[in-house]
Amino acid sequence: MEICREEKKMSRKAASCYCPKLETVSWRDCSGEKVVTTEKLTAQDLLKSKETEFAVADVTITYAEGDRIRRCRNCKTAFDERFSIPRVWWTTLAKRSNGYFGYQDILDSDGTRTGAISWVRFMVKRVSKVLDDHGVDEIKYHWVKLNAVTRWHASNNRTNIILFDHPHFALLNRDSILRDINPRELGDPFWVYPSMVEEIAQLHDVTIWETRNLLRDFELRRAFYRFNYKYLHEIPRHMTHVNEMVYVTESILTSIQKHHNHFLATDKAVDAPPRMFFLNIQSRLDSLHNMVTNLRHRAESNNARIQNEMALTYNDAARIDSSAMRAISLIGLLFLPAAFVAAIFSTSFFNFDAPTGIWKLSSHFWMYWAVAVPLTVVTVVSWFFGPVIMDKVMPQWRRWVE
């Protein structure tokens, strides 16, 4: 009996959840009047079929911290039961991904669609130029993420939306979604995505102009950044990430459009008037896709410009090095004839008798030319033809010297 009581006590302790309450906004259409209610609910409150506005609202938007939900077994179980979150969403693969979109129909035993679930992840990199403690320009950055899961119920056109992680951007998207709700579009599970994608596209536009401003500042102050190769390297490094996220967003948007077309093609129960509203959703997605594509072109243009700046900077540095080498070569060329003459007269072939002032030349001076001329010829021939000969005699010799 004592063991059973201890087991029950431990079970109750394990079942308790100390996670903070979730901020949930509910939207309901009451005879044409739109009612918005904000509640603070626990994960277990989400499972209740009544007693909360969340349980009866047409649209609910819940903000949650993804990592906290992953760590809490009770919260994770409640979210799985309430929203049917796919298993892959909980994995490290999804957590580390730079973006994705997934969609799945909820079917009954007869294969009839009773609902749908979709999940999406966007990432955008923000950059800015600041001065460090020594007054030197450096680039600061931070990532903005949007991680969302939507659960749509076909029976009553009810939509549950969960926004994870980045709190400020998640709340911005929540307000955008609430602003754009159209009751005639709630029968389409994709009605929420034009609002999300629009916010992401605007953020991409901001960050692309941020990188463009870094580039333009470098172009205008080229002489100031002349030898600051570290700063020049940082700009294309961040541009690479910015461009990558634009490509990923475009890919995600393509996937959203593809699955939306699948929904429209397989939803046989939709009559003509609602379908026109749903086609408007597709039109907005198409328009946003076009805007994201054009943003990608602008990002590619920025990337081409920074590559030109890098080439110009390194070519300028090479030109300066080349000028220095030419100066050194000129100095060597000026002294080379005198040094050669001094070396010749310092040999024992020449003998100067100081008392008489008479120069004597050895009769064996020809030996100098007999050795110097062939050696010079061998050296020149080896320089031009040596690699060709070595390639034929010993093909692997380059691996030893390169």
MINULUM-16985 format. One line per field, with one value per residue (C-alpha): residue number from 1; residue in one letter; chain; x, y, z. Coordinates in steps of 0.5 Angstrom, whole numbers. Layout:
REM MINULUM-16985
num <- [NUM, ...] .
residuo <- [A, ...] .
cadena <- [A, ...] .
x <- [X, ...] .
y <- [Y, ...] .
z <- [Z, ...] .
***
This chain:
REM MINULUM-16985
num <- [1, 2, 3, 4, 5, 6, 7, 8, 9, 10, 11, 12, 13, 14, 15, 16, 17, 18, 19, 20, 21, 22, 23, 24, 25, 26, 27, 28, 29, 30, 31, 32, 33, 34, 35, 36, 37, 38, 39, 40, 41, 42, 43, 44, 45, 46, 47, 48, 49, 50, 51, 52, 53, 54, 55, 56, 57, 58, 59, 60, 61, 62, 63, 64, 65, 66, 67, 68, 69, 70, 71, 72, 73, 74, 75, 76, 77, 78, 79, 80, 81, 82, 83, 84, 85, 86, 87, 88, 89, 90, 91, 92, 93, 94, 95, 96, 97, 98, 99, 100, 101, 102, 103, 104, 105, 106, 107, 108, 109, 110, 111, 112, 113, 114, 115, 116, 117, 118, 119, 120, 121, 122, 123, 124, 125, 126, 127, 128, 129, 130, 131, 132, 133, 134, 135, 136, 137, 138, 139, 140, 141, 142, 143, 144, 145, 146, 147, 148, 149, 150, 151, 152, 153, 154, 155, 156, 157, 158, 159, 160, 161, 162, 163, 164, 165, 166, 167, 168, 169, 170, 171, 172, 173, 174, 175, 176, 177, 178, 179, 180, 181, 182, 183, 184, 185, 186, 187, 188, 189, 190, 191, 192, 193, 194, 195, 196, 197, 198, 199, 200, 201, 202, 203, 204, 205, 206, 207, 208, 209, 210, 211, 212, 213, 214, 215, 216, 217, 218, 219, 220, 221, 222, 223, 224, 225, 226, 227, 228, 229, 230, 231, 232, 233, 234, 235, 236, 237, 238, 239, 240, 241, 242, 243, 244, 245, 246, 247, 248, 249, 250, 251, 252, 253, 254, 255, 256, 257, 258, 259, 260, 261, 262, 263, 264, 265, 266, 267, 268, 269, 270, 271, 272, 273, 274, 275, 276, 277, 278, 279, 280, 281, 282, 283, 284, 285, 286, 287, 288, 289, 290, 291, 292, 293, 294, 295, 296, 297, 298, 299, 300, 301, 302, 303, 304, 305, 306, 307, 308, 309, 310, 311, 312, 313, 314, 315, 316, 317, 318, 319, 320, 321, 322, 323, 324, 325, 326, 327, 328, 329, 330, 331, 332, 333, 334, 335, 336, 337, 338, 339, 340, 341, 342, 343, 344, 345, 346, 347, 348, 349, 350, 351, 352, 353, 354, 355, 356, 357, 358, 359, 360, 361, 362, 363, 364, 365, 366, 367, 368, 369, 370, 371, 372, 373, 374, 375, 376, 377, 378, 379, 380, 381, 382, 383, 384, 385, 386, 387, 388, 389, 390, 391, 392, 393, 394, 395, 396, 397, 398, 399, 400, 401, 402] .
residuo <- [M, E, I, C, R, E, E, K, K, M, S, R, K, A, A, S, C, Y, C, P, K, L, E, T, V, S, W, R, D, C, S, G, E, K, V, V, T, T, E, K, L, T, A, Q, D, L, L, K, S, K, E, T, E, F, A, V, A, D, V, T, I, T, Y, A, E, G, D, R, I, R, R, C, R, N, C, K, T, A, F, D, E, R, F, S, I, P, R, V, W, W, T, T, L, A, K, R, S, N, G, Y, F, G, Y, Q, D, I, L, D, S, D, G, T, R, T, G, A, I, S, W, V, R, F, M, V, K, R, V, S, K, V, L, D, D, H, G, V, D, E, I, K, Y, H, W, V, K, L, N, A, V, T, R, W, H, A, S, N, N, R, T, N, I, I, L, F, D, H, P, H, F, A, L, L, N, R, D, S, I, L, R, D, I, N, P, R, E, L, G, D, P, F, W, V, Y, P, S, M, V, E, E, I, A, Q, L, H, D, V, T, I, W, E, T, R, N, L, L, R, D, F, E, L, R, R, A, F, Y, R, F, N, Y, K, Y, L, H, E, I, P, R, H, M, T, H, V, N, E, M, V, Y, V, T, E, S, I, L, T, S, I, Q, K, H, H, N, H, F, L, A, T, D, K, A, V, D, A, P, P, R, M, F, F, L, N, I, Q, S, R, L, D, S, L, H, N, M, V, T, N, L, R, H, R, A, E, S, N, N, A, R, I, Q, N, E, M, A, L, T, Y, N, D, A, A, R, I, D, S, S, A, M, R, A, I, S, L, I, G, L, L, F, L, P, A, A, F, V, A, A, I, F, S, T, S, F, F, N, F, D, A, P, T, G, I, W, K, L, S, S, H, F, W, M, Y, W, A, V, A, V, P, L, T, V, V, T, V, V, S, W, F, F, G, P, V, I, M, D, K, V, M, P, Q, W, R, R, W, V, E] .
cadena <- [A, A, A, A, A, A, A, A, A, A, A, A, A, A, A, A, A, A, A, A, A, A, A, A, A, A, A, A, A, A, A, A, A, A, A, A, A, A, A, A, A, A, A, A, A, A, A, A, A, A, A, A, A, A, A, A, A, A, A, A, A, A, A, A, A, A, A, A, A, A, A, A, A, A, A, A, A, A, A, A, A, A, A, A, A, A, A, A, A, A, A, A, A, A, A, A, A, A, A, A, A, A, A, A, A, A, A, A, A, A, A, A, A, A, A, A, A, A, A, A, A, A, A, A, A, A, A, A, A, A, A, A, A, A, A, A, A, A, A, A, A, A, A, A, A, A, A, A, A, A, A, A, A, A, A, A, A, A, A, A, A, A, A, A, A, A, A, A, A, A, A, A, A, A, A, A, A, A, A, A, A, A, A, A, A, A, A, A, A, A, A, A, A, A, A, A, A, A, A, A, A, A, A, A, A, A, A, A, A, A, A, A, A, A, A, A, A, A, A, A, A, A, A, A, A, A, A, A, A, A, A, A, A, A, A, A, A, A, A, A, A, A, A, A, A, A, A, A, A, A, A, A, A, A, A, A, A, A, A, A, A, A, A, A, A, A, A, A, A, A, A, A, A, A, A, A, A, A, A, A, A, A, A, A, A, A, A, A, A, A, A, A, A, A, A, A, A, A, A, A, A, A, A, A, A, A, A, A, A, A, A, A, A, A, A, A, A, A, A, A, A, A, A, A, A, A, A, A, A, A, A, A, A, A, A, A, A, A, A, A, A, A, A, A, A, A, A, A, A, A, A, A, A, A, A, A, A, A, A, A, A, A, A, A, A, A, A, A, A, A, A, A, A, A, A, A, A, A, A, A, A, A, A, A, A, A, A, A, A, A, A, A, A, A, A, A, A, A, A, A, A, A] .
x <- [0, 6, 9, 3, 2, 9, 8, 1, 5, 11, 6, 2, 9, 11, 4, 4, 6, 10, 10, 7, 1, 0, -3, -9, -13, -20, -24, -31, -36, -43, -48, -44, -40, -33, -31, -24, -22, -15, -14, -8, -9, -5, -3, -9, -14, -13, -16, -23, -29, -32, -31, -26, -27, -22, -26, -32, -28, -28, -20, -15, -8, -4, 4, 8, 16, 18, 24, 20, 14, 19, 22, 15, 12, 5, 5, 8, 2, -3, -1, 0, -7, -10, -7, -5, 3, 7, 12, 17, 16, 19, 25, 32, 32, 26, 29, 35, 32, 33, 26, 20, 13, 9, 1, -3, -10, -14, -18, -24, -24, -28, -22, -26, -22, -25, -19, -12, -6, 0, 7, 12, 18, 21, 28, 31, 37, 38, 44, 47, 53, 56, 62, 66, 70, 75, 71, 72, 66, 63, 57, 52, 46, 41, 36, 28, 24, 17, 15, 8, 3, -5, -10, -16, -23, -27, -34, -34, -29, -25, -18, -13, -6, 0, 6, 12, 19, 21, 16, 16, 15, 10, 6, 6, 4, -2, -4, -4, -8, -13, -13, -14, -19, -25, -31, -32, -25, -25, -27, -20, -14, -9, -13, -8, -1, -2, -2, 4, 8, 7, 10, 16, 16, 17, 22, 26, 25, 28, 34, 36, 36, 40, 46, 45, 46, 53, 55, 53, 57, 63, 63, 62, 68, 72, 79, 77, 76, 82, 86, 80, 80, 76, 70, 70, 70, 64, 59, 59, 59, 52, 50, 50, 46, 41, 40, 40, 34, 30, 31, 29, 22, 21, 22, 17, 12, 12, 11, 5, 2, 3, -1, -6, -8, -8, -13, -18, -17, -19, -25, -31, -36, -34, -39, -38, -38, -34, -29, -28, -26, -21, -18, -17, -13, -9, -8, -5, 0, 2, 3, 7, 11, 12, 15, 19, 22, 24, 27, 31, 34, 35, 39, 43, 45, 47, 52, 54, 56, 60, 64, 66, 68, 72, 75, 77, 80, 84, 86, 88, 92, 96, 97, 100, 104, 106, 109, 113, 116, 117, 121, 125, 127, 129, 134, 136, 137, 141, 146, 146, 152, 156, 156, 157, 163, 166, 165, 169, 175, 175, 177, 184, 184, 185, 192, 193, 201, 200, 207, 208, 200, 200, 194, 195, 190, 191, 192, 186, 181, 177, 176, 171, 167, 167, 164, 159, 156, 154, 151, 147, 144, 143, 139, 135, 133, 131, 127, 123, 123, 124, 117, 115, 121, 119, 112, 114, 120, 116, 109, 108, 113, 108, 105, 111, 112, 105] .
y <- [0, 5, 3, 5, 11, 13, 11, 15, 21, 21, 20, 27, 30, 28, 30, 37, 43, 49, 52, 59, 60, 61, 68, 66, 71, 68, 71, 70, 72, 73, 75, 80, 83, 81, 79, 79, 76, 75, 69, 66, 59, 53, 47, 43, 49, 48, 41, 43, 43, 49, 54, 58, 63, 58, 52, 56, 61, 61, 63, 62, 65, 62, 64, 59, 58, 52, 50, 50, 46, 41, 40, 39, 33, 35, 41, 37, 32, 37, 40, 34, 32, 39, 41, 34, 37, 32, 28, 31, 38, 36, 33, 37, 37, 41, 46, 47, 47, 54, 54, 49, 48, 42, 40, 34, 32, 29, 24, 19, 12, 13, 17, 24, 30, 32, 37, 39, 41, 45, 48, 53, 56, 62, 66, 73, 75, 83, 87, 93, 97, 100, 102, 98, 100, 102, 106, 101, 99, 93, 89, 86, 82, 78, 73, 73, 67, 65, 58, 57, 51, 51, 46, 47, 43, 42, 41, 48, 52, 53, 55, 54, 58, 57, 62, 60, 63, 70, 74, 81, 78, 73, 78, 83, 77, 75, 83, 82, 75, 78, 85, 80, 75, 75, 70, 68, 65, 61, 55, 55, 52, 57, 63, 65, 65, 71, 75, 71, 71, 79, 80, 76, 79, 86, 84, 81, 88, 91, 87, 87, 94, 94, 90, 95, 100, 97, 96, 103, 106, 102, 104, 112, 111, 106, 110, 109, 102, 101, 96, 94, 87, 84, 89, 87, 80, 81, 84, 78, 73, 77, 78, 70, 69, 74, 71, 64, 66, 70, 63, 59, 64, 63, 55, 55, 60, 55, 49, 53, 55, 47, 45, 50, 48, 41, 43, 46, 41, 35, 39, 37, 40, 47, 51, 57, 63, 60, 58, 65, 67, 61, 63, 70, 67, 64, 70, 74, 68, 69, 76, 75, 70, 75, 80, 75, 73, 80, 81, 75, 79, 85, 81, 78, 85, 87, 80, 82, 89, 87, 82, 87, 91, 86, 85, 92, 92, 86, 89, 95, 92, 88, 94, 97, 91, 91, 98, 96, 91, 95, 100, 94, 91, 98, 99, 92, 94, 100, 96, 90, 92, 95, 89, 85, 89, 89, 81, 80, 85, 82, 75, 73, 73, 81, 83, 90, 92, 98, 100, 100, 101, 96, 91, 84, 79, 72, 68, 63, 68, 64, 59, 64, 64, 57, 55, 61, 61, 54, 54, 60, 56, 50, 55, 58, 52, 48, 54, 54, 46, 43, 42, 39, 34, 32, 31, 26, 23, 23, 25, 25, 31, 36, 34, 34, 42, 44] .
z <- [0, 2, -5, -9, -5, -7, -14, -14, -11, -16, -22, -20, -19, -26, -29, -26, -31, -29, -36, -36, -39, -46, -49, -54, -58, -60, -66, -67, -72, -68, -73, -77, -71, -70, -63, -61, -54, -51, -46, -41, -42, -40, -45, -41, -42, -50, -49, -46, -50, -47, -41, -45, -51, -55, -55, -59, -63, -71, -71, -65, -65, -59, -58, -55, -54, -58, -54, -48, -51, -53, -46, -43, -44, -41, -46, -52, -51, -50, -57, -60, -58, -59, -66, -69, -70, -74, -71, -76, -73, -66, -69, -69, -76, -76, -71, -75, -81, -85, -87, -90, -91, -90, -91, -89, -90, -84, -86, -83, -84, -91, -94, -93, -91, -84, -83, -85, -82, -84, -82, -84, -82, -85, -83, -85, -83, -81, -81, -79, -79, -72, -69, -64, -58, -62, -67, -72, -77, -76, -78, -73, -74, -71, -74, -74, -75, -76, -74, -75, -75, -77, -76, -80, -78, -85, -81, -78, -82, -75, -75, -70, -71, -67, -67, -64, -62, -64, -60, -63, -70, -68, -65, -71, -75, -71, -72, -79, -79, -75, -79, -86, -83, -88, -86, -93, -94, -87, -91, -94, -90, -93, -92, -87, -91, -95, -89, -86, -93, -94, -87, -89, -96, -93, -88, -94, -97, -91, -90, -97, -97, -91, -94, -100, -95, -93, -100, -102, -96, -98, -105, -103, -98, -102, -100, -93, -93, -98, -94, -89, -92, -86, -86, -94, -93, -88, -93, -97, -92, -89, -96, -97, -92, -94, -101, -98, -94, -100, -104, -99, -98, -105, -105, -99, -103, -109, -104, -101, -108, -110, -104, -105, -112, -109, -104, -109, -114, -109, -105, -109, -104, -105, -110, -114, -110, -104, -109, -112, -105, -105, -112, -109, -104, -110, -113, -107, -106, -114, -113, -107, -110, -116, -111, -107, -114, -116, -109, -110, -117, -113, -108, -114, -116, -109, -109, -116, -114, -108, -112, -117, -111, -108, -115, -115, -108, -109, -116, -113, -108, -113, -117, -111, -110, -117, -117, -111, -114, -120, -116, -113, -119, -122, -116, -117, -125, -123, -119, -123, -128, -123, -119, -124, -126, -119, -118, -125, -123, -116, -119, -119, -126, -126, -122, -121, -119, -115, -115, -122, -124, -129, -130, -131, -134, -133, -139, -136, -136, -142, -137, -133, -140, -141, -135, -134, -141, -141, -134, -136, -142, -138, -133, -138, -142, -135, -133, -140, -141, -135, -133, -139, -138, -131, -133, -138, -133, -127, -127, -120, -118, -118, -112, -108, -110, -110] .
***
